Amino acid sequence: MRSLRMVLTIVGLVLVCPPWVLAQSKVFSFSWYTECQNRFGVSQNRGAAGIATLTPSSNGYQLHFTAPANEQGSGDVDVFGPNDVAIQNLAMPNGCGLPQAAPAPLVIRGSVDDPESFEFGSLFQGGGERLLVIGAATKTIVVPQINSPLNGATVTGTTTMVASIDGVSTRTPLAYRFFLDGTEVAQTVSETSRASVSWDSRTVADGSHTVGVTVSDRFGTILASGINRPVITVANGGGALGVALTSPHEGDTVTGTSWAVIWVNGGTSGASYTYTLQLDGQTVATASTTSTGPVSTPWNTKAFLNGTHTLSATVRDNAGKTGSAKLGVLIRN
């Protein structure tokens, strides 16, 4: 009876795309309008704007779009001609409780491989139900900027990292991931085209470090990386600790609950120590103790994808001295 049905989908960030996807994804300013009525007389019309991406897949492209109020959608785009495509499994907002969509048409204006814009539309009516969906997108460039700290800045203690972007409608929720020397140190979600996080500079050794940022949509597709990468100087004056990560070993395979064993030397007499264990820059365990080792701490490998990862241990004493060690492990669950 229903030849076309549509539904709103709401999910969290589930995937961070590798660098090759960043290079090939096309980013668009996206807007749509929906109008619906169900057999019980419930009707609604709404409009929204946000960000969309077309990313190459094995069968053509993946279309993802993100907008305010937790609205999002996705579809598989199958290329069947030099300038024509058909979209399958489209999911779009509708406030009338109508079920999931059957295939809807998507028309790309220009080259399929590098479209400057595209639009789509679909209409179903019958049995007392009606659903109209139209949308359009125009290619845009997302430009992220690291506003703080500035290049050449000297930082101590807890400092604030700030990034902003151009090329995206405000109120579109995007994820900002901040990096130091390529390792993620903080992340947040913002809808204001500007994001800030607090970062404790005492978790790294004194000296020069490079700050970076990436911006992702709700699906985890990286829209852009910061074009400016400030070089800063951390100067907490605490000196360095010697840190050793003695288990697991470099290249070990880990499964289930894994235990990391950490030792430290060179600390201040009578000091207390904060041990931080991270996988690929994400904190997985912390401990505070006066012990210099062995300090054993468990972490859950099942919270991460199978494959090769970087395990790092950072230790800081209450006099400001810091040190770190890292190694590669293979997760296999």
Buried (B, 14 or more C-beta within 10 A) or exposed (E): EBEBBBBBEEEEBEEBBEEEBBEEBBBBBBBBBBBBBBEEEEEBEBEBBBBBBBBBEEEBBBBBBBBBBBBBBBBBBBBEEEEEBBBBBBBBBBBBEBEEBBBBEBEBEEEBEEBEEBBBBBEBEEEEBBBBBBBBBBBBEBBBBBBBBEEEBEBBEEBEBBBBBEBBBEBBBBBBBBBBEEBBBBBBEBBEBBBBBEBBBBBBBBEEBEBBBBBBBBBBBBBBBBEBEBEBBBEBEBBEBBBBBBBBEEEEEBEEEBEBBBBBEBBBEEBBBBBBBBBBBEBBBEBEEEBBBEBEBEBEBEEBEEEEBBBBBBBBBBBBBBBBBBBEBBBEE
